[in-house]
Amino acid sequence: MTKQIWMILAGAAAAWAQGQAGWIATPGSDAMFRHMAIEGQTGPVTGKPIQATEVRHSQQVLSDGTRLESSSSSRFYRDAQGRMRTESAVRVEIYDPVAGFIYDLDPQHKTYTKTSTNADRVMIAVAGGNSRVSQTSGTPRGDRPSHVDLAIPYHSERQVKTDREGLPPQTINGVEARGSRITSIVPAGAVGNDRDFKIVSERWYSDDLQVLLKTVNSDPRFGTNTYELTNIVQGPPDPALFQIPADYAAGAQR
């Protein structure tokens, strides 16, 4: 059955829309993405309740030496039934595969909208900005596509030289993780570049908890972007976190 990937985006910096997707336990598309996807936790995952903090950091050095840095954090919750909640100061997203809805909450105005969904859709939930994107995927949940999105024109994608390597297991924030690194060489002329340049991306994943623990994406066009899951607590979160507060008003249903 064809799956869909829904990416719920809520308040991350624009550079985070340039992240990478489609490998190391993140479901992807059979075709390369035109843009790199923001990092986040994927579901539904049942029987693995967890609470944690997501930390994202972006760093870029301009040609004149100017350093640009931005950081953001959000809270992530997942219960044993696969419900997910991710929240920042300005946005809350709740994915409920049991009820069959995605809830988008606006804490400032105390309003929410809901969108129909089903358990056959793979969810990537991220707390931060105002956009919601869907991507159709022919890849069944759990498959591990090996491609990496380089945000380069279609005609030159096949010219990219890509090397993928497994990394020795390591412990990240108290959790055992397996890692993989993809190094891609974009040839001269692929995106108007006068010489080859290199993109290096690492992903670290816990098979035990079924969570993405850390990513490091380094691209000379966009700088270095990192994602890390911290303050990890195994155990069921408060069930009220997956309910709409009584003082929130309903908006449009999609």
N, C-alpha and C positions, 0 to 999 in steps of 0.2 A: 504494500500500500504506500502511496506517495505521502510523505510527511511534509509538514510545514515547520519552518523555524520562525518564531516570532521573537523579535528583539525589542524589549521594552526599555527605552532609553530615558533616563531622568537626571539631569544636571551635570554631566561630565563635560570636560573641556572639549573643544572642537577636535583637537588632535586625537582624542580617544576614538573618534569615528574612523580613524586611520589604523586601528589595531589589526590583528590577524586572526583568521578563523579557519576551521576546517580540519584540525588535526589534534592529536592527543586528547581524546575523549570529548572533543567538541564536535557535534554533528555538523556536516557541511553539505555543500551542493556538489553534484557531479560536474558542474562547470565552474570555472574560476569566478569568484566574486569580482565585481567591478570595483568595489571599495572594501577596505579592510574593516572588520567588524569589531565593535567594542567588546571588551572582555567581561564575562559574567558567569554566574553559575547556571548549569543546565539541568532541566528536569523534564518530566517527573522522575524522582528517585524516591522509592518507598523503603520503609524500614530503617532509615538512616537519619534520624532527627539530629539537627545541629543548629548552633547559633554561632555567629562570628562577625568580625568586622572586615569589610573590604576596603583596601587602601590602594588608590591609584595615584601615580606620579608621572608627570611629563617633564622632560628636560630637553632643551634645544639650544645650541650655541650658533648664533648668526655669524656671517662672514666677517663682521666688524668686531667680533668678540663679545657682543651682547649676549647675555645668558637669560633665557626664558625658562621659568619653572612654574609649575602649578601642581597642586595636590588636592585630592578630595577623598572623602571617606563615606561609607554607607554601612548600614547594618543589614545582615542577611540572616534569615530564619527559614528553616525547613522542618516540617513535622513528619511523622512516620507514614502519613498517607500521601506524601509527596507535595503537599501545599508548600508554596514558597512566598516569602515576603521579603522585599528589599526596600529600604527607605533611606532617604537623605532628609535634610532640613526642609526641602521644598517639594518633595515628591515621595509618594508611597505606592508601590505596586504589589498587588496580591494575585498570585496565580493559584487557582483552586481547581485541580483536575477532577475532584470528586463532584463538586457542584456544576462544573463545566463553564466557569467564568473566569475572566481576568478583570480585576478591579483596579482602577486608576484613581488614586485619592489625591486631592489637593488640600493639604493641611491648613494653608493660609485662609482659604475660603470655605473650608469644611464642606466640600462637595466631592462627589465621585461619579464616575461613569463605569459601566461594565460592558464587556465584550464576550460573546459566546465563544467557547473553545471546546476541545475534547482531548482526551488523553493520548490520542495518536499524534498530536502536535508536540514537537520538541520545543521547549521554552528556554530562552536565554533571558534572564531577568537582570536588569541593571537600574540602579536608582540614580537620577540626576536631572535631565533636561525635559523638553516638551514634545519630542517626536516619538512616533511609534512606527516601526518598519516591519514588514513581513517579507519573507523570502521563501519561495517554493523550493523544496529539496526532494530529489529522487533517492536520497541516501537514507536507508533505514536507520532508526535510532540505534546507537551503539557501534555502528561502523566507524572506521577510522580513516577518512580520506587523507591522502598524503600530500595533497597540493597545498600551496600557500598563496594567498592573494597578494599581488604586488601592485595593484592599482595602476596597471599599465595597459595600453591599448590592446585589443584582442589580437590584432595582426602580429604582434611581437611577443605574445605570451609564450609561445612554443620555443622562442629563442633563448629563454632564460635557463641558465644552468643551475640546477638545484641539487644540493647534497644534504641528505638527512642522516642523522646519527643518534643512536641511543646514548643516554648519559648514565653514569653510575648512580644508583639510588642514593638519595640523601634524605635527611630529616629536616623538614621545614616547619617551623613553629610547633614542634613536638609531634609532627605527623610524618610517617614514612611516605616518600614520594618517588615516583618514577619520572624520568625526564627525557625530553627529546629536543634536539636542536636542528633547525633547518637553516642552511646557509645558501643564499641565492645570489648569483652574479647576474646583474642586469647589463646586457651588452651595450656598447656605445651605439647611440642612435635610437634605442628602444623608446625613450621618452624625451628625445631631444638632447640627451646627454652626450658630451664629446669624448667620454671615456667610460669604461666599465665601472660599475659601483656595486658594493656588496650590501646585502640585507641579512641580518642575523636575528633569528627568533628562537627563544627557548620557552618550553611549557613544562610545568611540573604538576602532576596529577596524583591524587590518592585513590588507589583502587579500593581500599578498605572503606573509606568514607564516601567515595564517589563525589569528590569535589575537586575543582581546579584550585591549586594551592598558590601557584605563582607563574607569572609570565614576564619575560623581558623581550621587548621588540625594539631593535636598533636599526634605524633606517636614516641615512644621511639627509633625506628630504624632510623627515619629520622629527628627527632627534630620537631620544630613547624614552619609551613608554613602559612603565611597569605596573603590574597588578599583583596584589598579594592578599591572601586570606589570613587574618591575624585574630588573636583572642578567641581561638576555637574552643567551643564547649560542646561536648557530645551529650545529648539529652534533649527531651522534648521542650520546645518553647511554650510560652503561655498560649493556650488555644484562642484567647481573645485577640491575638495579633492577626488572626486570619479572618476576623469578622469586621464588618463595617460598623464604626462607632455610631451610637444611636443619634448623636447630634449632627451627623452628616446628611446633607440633602442629595437626593439622586439627580443625576443629569441624564443625558441621552444614553440609550442602550443601543449597542451595535451588534 
